[in-house]
Amino acid sequence: MAGLNKVMLIGRLGADPEMRYTANGQAVTTFNLAVNRNWTSRDGERREDTEWVTVVCWE
């Protein structure tokens, strides 16, 4: 499929996933994923940053 990207995220759930249905009965699940990034700064100090990603999964 042209224009389709594939992304792999590894992280932790911030809360239980929430599943709902659209008016026409299609299932949709939403959850927040904490993705950590670790690195060493130029001065040798270990750093960590957490990005929160909202994920929406359609049937």
Beta strands, then each sheet from edge to edge (+ up, - down):
strand 1: 12-13
strand 2: 18-21
strand 3: 27-40
strand 4: 46-58
sheet 1: 1+ 3- 2+
sheet 2: 1+ 3- 4+
end
